[in-house]
Amino acid sequence: MKAPDIRVPVKPFIDRQHFPYGFRKSGDFSISEADLLTKYGKTLLALESGEMQPESDEESHFVDFIRGQHDAESNVEKAWAKYVRLARGKRHFYTLHSSASNQSDYDDDFDDEFDVA
């Protein structure tokens, strides 16, 4: 696998708000995806927001991908798409307990006047 032709920023990309223990320890990304996000994430974010203009073909391709002109093709684009989906998308949480609003349906079944002591 050849290295992407994307500028490497001085500092690594870290998103403590959505991934407080880092990309590698989140359990959402493979090691290679986490490494790509850490290494190129600041550049990708700047390209996405328009703060930085593309300088290479791969950066231009990434900007076209962000604008929805084509699907993710490179590993960097796939990792970024996954990051955006997980960090900015709606997360679903499931519990093992019923909600309090469902409890009222069962309250009528239990009546204290029929307790046998």
PASEBA-1860 file (N, C-alpha, C; in nm, 3 decimals):
! residues 117
1> MKAPDIRV> 0.084/-0.118/0.000/0.000/0.000/0.000/0.089/0.124/0.000 ~ 0.068/0.210/-0.095/0.148/0.333/-0.102/0.090/0.438/-0.009 ~ 0.176/0.527/0.035/0.132/0.634/0.125/0.048/0.734/0.047 ~ -0.059/0.782/0.108/-0.143/0.881/0.040/-0.067/1.010/0.013 ~ -0.100/1.075/-0.097/-0.039/1.202/-0.133/-0.119/1.316/-0.070 ~ -0.120/1.316/0.063/-0.193/1.415/0.141/-0.095/1.475/0.241 ~ -0.102/1.605/0.258/-0.010/1.672/0.350/-0.026/1.619/0.493 ~ 0.085/1.601/0.560/0.085/1.556/0.699/0.103/1.678/0.788
9> PVKPFIDR> 0.006/1.707/0.874/0.020/1.823/0.963/0.124/1.798/1.072 ~ 0.163/1.904/1.141/0.263/1.894/1.246/0.209/1.813/1.364 ~ 0.085/1.841/1.403/0.025/1.773/1.519/-0.072/1.664/1.472 ~ -0.083/1.557/1.550/-0.179/1.451/1.515/-0.322/1.496/1.539 ~ -0.415/1.431/1.472/-0.558/1.460/1.486/-0.614/1.379/1.601 ~ -0.676/1.447/1.696/-0.736/1.382/1.813/-0.875/1.442/1.832 ~ -0.976/1.358/1.851/-1.112/1.404/1.876/-1.154/1.351/2.014 ~ -1.116/1.424/2.117/-1.143/1.380/2.255/-1.292/1.387/2.289
17> QHFPYGFR> -1.366/1.470/2.219/-1.509/1.482/2.249/-1.584/1.354/2.212 ~ -1.557/1.300/2.094/-1.630/1.183/2.049/-1.557/1.052/2.076 ~ -1.425/1.058/2.085/-1.343/0.939/2.109/-1.243/0.972/2.219 ~ -1.289/0.978/2.346/-1.204/1.026/2.455/-1.080/0.940/2.480 ~ -1.081/0.816/2.442/-0.965/0.729/2.464/-0.884/0.709/2.336 ~ -0.914/0.784/2.233/-0.842/0.775/2.108/-0.912/0.685/2.008 ~ -0.869/0.695/1.883/-0.931/0.616/1.777/-0.901/0.467/1.794 ~ -0.779/0.435/1.834/-0.740/0.294/1.847/-0.818/0.223/1.957
25> KSGDFSIS> -0.841/0.290/2.067/-0.907/0.226/2.181/-1.059/0.238/2.177 ~ -1.112/0.304/2.076/-1.257/0.323/2.071/-1.331/0.195/2.037 ~ -1.264/0.104/1.966/-1.330/-0.018/1.924/-1.407/-0.002/1.795 ~ -1.408/0.118/1.740/-1.484/0.146/1.618/-1.398/0.139/1.492 ~ -1.268/0.158/1.508/-1.178/0.165/1.392/-1.074/0.054/1.398 ~ -1.034/0.009/1.279/-0.922/-0.085/1.274/-0.795/-0.006/1.304 ~ -0.686/-0.076/1.325/-0.560/-0.008/1.355/-0.518/0.080/1.238 ~ -0.532/0.030/1.117/-0.491/0.110/1.001/-0.581/0.233/0.984
33> EADLLTKY> -0.711/0.219/1.009/-0.801/0.335/1.001/-0.766/0.438/1.107 ~ -0.739/0.392/1.229/-0.703/0.483/1.338/-0.573/0.556/1.306 ~ -0.477/0.485/1.248/-0.350/0.549/1.211/-0.369/0.652/1.102 ~ -0.452/0.623/1.002/-0.479/0.719/0.895/-0.547/0.844/0.949 ~ -0.645/0.827/1.036/-0.715/0.942/1.093/-0.622/1.026/1.179 ~ -0.539/0.960/1.259/-0.447/1.033/1.345/-0.345/1.111/1.262 ~ -0.295/1.049/1.157/-0.189/1.111/1.077/-0.241/1.221/0.985 ~ -0.355/1.200/0.918/-0.403/1.294/0.816/-0.529/1.370/0.856
41> GKTLLALE> -0.585/1.343/0.972/-0.715/1.399/1.010/-0.723/1.550/1.010 ~ -0.621/1.618/1.059/-0.625/1.765/1.062/-0.629/1.822/0.921 ~ -0.555/1.763/0.829/-0.557/1.808/0.690/-0.694/1.781/0.629 ~ -0.749/1.662/0.654/-0.879/1.627/0.598/-0.988/1.719/0.651 ~ -0.982/1.753/0.779/-1.080/1.843/0.838/-1.068/1.983/0.775 ~ -0.945/2.028/0.755/-0.924/2.160/0.694/-0.970/2.160/0.548 ~ -0.948/2.051/0.475/-0.996/2.041/0.338/-1.148/2.041/0.334 ~ -1.209/1.969/0.428/-1.355/1.961/0.433/-1.417/2.096/0.463
49> SGEMQPES> -1.358/2.170/0.555/-1.416/2.300/0.595/-1.382/2.412/0.498 ~ -1.286/2.390/0.409/-1.248/2.493/0.314/-1.136/2.582/0.363 ~ -1.083/2.554/0.483/-0.973/2.633/0.537/-0.845/2.612/0.456 ~ -0.835/2.497/0.392/-0.717/2.460/0.315/-0.761/2.422/0.174 ~ -0.686/2.462/0.076/-0.716/2.427/-0.062/-0.636/2.305/-0.104 ~ -0.692/2.217/-0.185/-0.618/2.097/-0.227/-0.497/2.133/-0.312 ~ -0.387/2.060/-0.286/-0.264/2.083/-0.361/-0.222/1.963/-0.446 ~ -0.281/1.848/-0.421/-0.245/1.728/-0.498/-0.373/1.667/-0.557
57> DEESHFVD> -0.353/1.573/-0.647/-0.468/1.504/-0.707/-0.549/1.429/-0.602 ~ -0.479/1.368/-0.508/-0.550/1.292/-0.405/-0.630/1.385/-0.312 ~ -0.577/1.500/-0.281/-0.652/1.597/-0.200/-0.773/1.650/-0.278 ~ -0.756/1.674/-0.407/-0.869/1.718/-0.491/-0.975/1.610/-0.498 ~ -0.932/1.486/-0.510/-1.025/1.372/-0.512/-1.101/1.364/-0.381 ~ -1.033/1.388/-0.268/-1.097/1.387/-0.137/-1.203/1.497/-0.128 ~ -1.171/1.615/-0.176/-1.267/1.727/-0.173/-1.390/1.693/-0.259 ~ -1.368/1.632/-0.374/-1.481/1.589/-0.457/-1.565/1.485/-0.384
65> FIRGQHDA> -1.499/1.395/-0.312/-1.571/1.294/-0.232/-1.656/1.361/-0.124 ~ -1.599/1.460/-0.057/-1.672/1.531/0.050/-1.796/1.602/-0.008 ~ -1.783/1.652/-0.127/-1.896/1.722/-0.192/-1.999/1.626/-0.248 ~ -1.974/1.496/-0.238/-2.069/1.396/-0.283/-2.064/1.365/-0.431 ~ -1.954/1.400/-0.496/-1.943/1.378/-0.640/-1.907/1.233/-0.674 ~ -1.858/1.158/-0.577/-1.832/1.015/-0.596/-1.821/0.946/-0.461 ~ -1.826/0.815/-0.460/-1.815/0.736/-0.338/-1.671/0.730/-0.291 ~ -1.653/0.689/-0.165/-1.519/0.673/-0.110/-1.446/0.561/-0.184
73> ESNVEKAW> -1.325/0.592/-0.228/-1.246/0.493/-0.301/-1.118/0.456/-0.227 ~ -1.045/0.555/-0.178/-0.919/0.527/-0.110/-0.944/0.490/0.036 ~ -0.843/0.434/0.098/-0.854/0.398/0.240/-0.874/0.522/0.327 ~ -0.811/0.633/0.288/-0.827/0.758/0.363/-0.972/0.805/0.355 ~ -1.031/0.801/0.237/-1.170/0.845/0.220/-1.265/0.754/0.296 ~ -1.240/0.625/0.294/-1.326/0.530/0.367/-1.315/0.552/0.518 ~ -1.193/0.574/0.566/-1.175/0.599/0.709/-1.242/0.730/0.751 ~ -1.231/0.834/0.667/-1.294/0.961/0.698/-1.446/0.949/0.696
81> AKYVRLAR> -1.500/0.876/0.602/-1.645/0.856/0.596/-1.694/0.784/0.722 ~ -1.619/0.688/0.767/-1.655/0.615/0.889/-1.647/0.707/1.011 ~ -1.541/0.788/1.015/-1.526/0.884/1.126/-1.645/0.981/1.130 ~ -1.679/1.037/1.016/-1.789/1.134/1.010/-1.921/1.069/1.053 ~ -1.944/0.946/1.005/-2.067/0.876/1.041/-2.075/0.852/1.192 ~ -1.964/0.813/1.254/-1.964/0.782/1.397/-1.961/0.908/1.484 ~ -1.886/1.009/1.442/-1.871/1.129/1.525/-1.987/1.225/1.511 ~ -2.046/1.233/1.393/-2.150/1.333/1.369/-2.288/1.272/1.352
89> GKRHFYTL> -2.295/1.144/1.336/-2.424/1.078/1.317/-2.493/1.052/1.449 ~ -2.617/1.011/1.441/-2.694/0.980/1.560/-2.656/0.840/1.610 ~ -2.627/0.831/1.737/-2.593/0.702/1.795/-2.716/0.644/1.862 ~ -2.733/0.515/1.849/-2.845/0.445/1.910/-2.794/0.369/2.032 ~ -2.866/0.384/2.143/-2.830/0.315/2.265/-2.945/0.223/2.303 ~ -2.911/0.104/2.341/-3.011/0.005/2.379/-2.987/-0.034/2.524 ~ -3.097/-0.051/2.598/-3.086/-0.090/2.738/-3.159/-0.221/2.759 ~ -3.136/-0.279/2.874/-3.202/-0.403/2.909/-3.326/-0.379/2.994
97> HSSASNQS> -3.352/-0.256/3.031/-3.465/-0.224/3.117/-3.571/-0.150/3.038 ~ -3.696/-0.169/3.081/-3.804/-0.095/3.015/-3.802/0.049/3.063 ~ -3.861/0.135/2.987/-3.863/0.275/3.026/-3.969/0.298/3.133 ~ -3.960/0.410/3.199/-4.056/0.443/3.305/-4.197/0.459/3.250 ~ -4.208/0.504/3.126/-4.342/0.522/3.069/-4.413/0.389/3.048 ~ -4.338/0.283/3.027/-4.400/0.151/3.011/-4.442/0.093/3.145 ~ -4.385/0.140/3.254/-4.415/0.085/3.386/-4.560/0.108/3.424 ~ -4.622/0.217/3.380/-4.761/0.246/3.415/-4.856/0.140/3.361
105> DYDDDFDD> -4.818/0.073/3.254/-4.902/-0.033/3.199/-4.913/-0.151/3.296 ~ -4.813/-0.170/3.378/-4.810/-0.285/3.467/-4.857/-0.252/3.609 ~ -4.870/-0.124/3.642/-4.909/-0.085/3.776/-5.049/-0.133/3.811 ~ -5.140/-0.144/3.714/-5.276/-0.187/3.742/-5.283/-0.334/3.781 ~ -5.182/-0.412/3.740/-5.181/-0.554/3.772/-5.151/-0.581/3.919 ~ -5.088/-0.487/3.984/-5.050/-0.506/4.124/-5.137/-0.418/4.211 ~ -5.217/-0.482/4.293/-5.308/-0.409/4.379/-5.284/-0.454/4.522 ~ -5.268/-0.359/4.613/-5.235/-0.391/4.753/-5.352/-0.455/4.827
113> EFDVA> -5.476/-0.434/4.787/-5.589/-0.484/4.867/-5.604/-0.635/4.859 ~ -5.538/-0.700/4.766/-5.549/-0.845/4.755/-5.425/-0.917/4.810 ~ -5.342/-0.845/4.886/-5.222/-0.909/4.943/-5.266/-1.013/5.045 ~ -5.205/-1.128/5.038/-5.232/-1.236/5.134/-5.115/-1.240/5.229 ~ -5.145/-1.223/5.356/-5.035/-1.219/5.453/-5.024/-1.347/5.529
END
